[in-house]
């Protein structure tokens, strides 16, 4: 099997009480997978399981063969949450340096900033960043742990069109380097930016399809 097509994320018959019910999908290396659903459809609960923050009540999740809840270090998934982080009084570089001190075998500060396209903003105070730049900083922090799996909960919520486009450009560049990406969204047009789309409704994956087919629907 082509290494770029081998599953990195495997979700099988996953349950979490009533929030997630019998969900199955896979995500390959270098693929962007979108979970599309309304508020309360189970998207965030599913991402929390992938990130190792919640133990499922049934089924299984494996990231490169590791259980993200039981062995988060081996799973090595980076997460970006909708609310993002707040870092008053620090520059962009200082935020990344602080995060690196809490991380085993972190990326260099320069590489994390370069991957998130924040190099030119290294000395800018957090308070002066735009909403889009703050989201890119969240992404840089998710990458500090050398994550080759990223899960992002509505990463462009509240951003203007240009900022959302920049976030997606960075995600596409990361996928081209082999990172497996899972993104949640409530916007069908945004979901179509992904390679494949799974539609969640009341915790169930009601359909999964190529983004190109969703655009044509």
Protein Blocks (a to p, Z undefined) as FASTA:
>chain_A
ZZklpcfbdcehiaehjlbghiacdddehiacdddddehilmmmmmmmmnopaccfedjd
deehiafklmmmlnopacddfklpadehiafklmmmmmmmmpghiadfklmmmmnopmmm
mmpcfklpcfklmmmmmmmmmmmnopabdcdehklgoiafklmmmmmmmmmmmmmnopac
ddddfbfklmmmpmbdcddeehiafbdcdfklmmmZZ
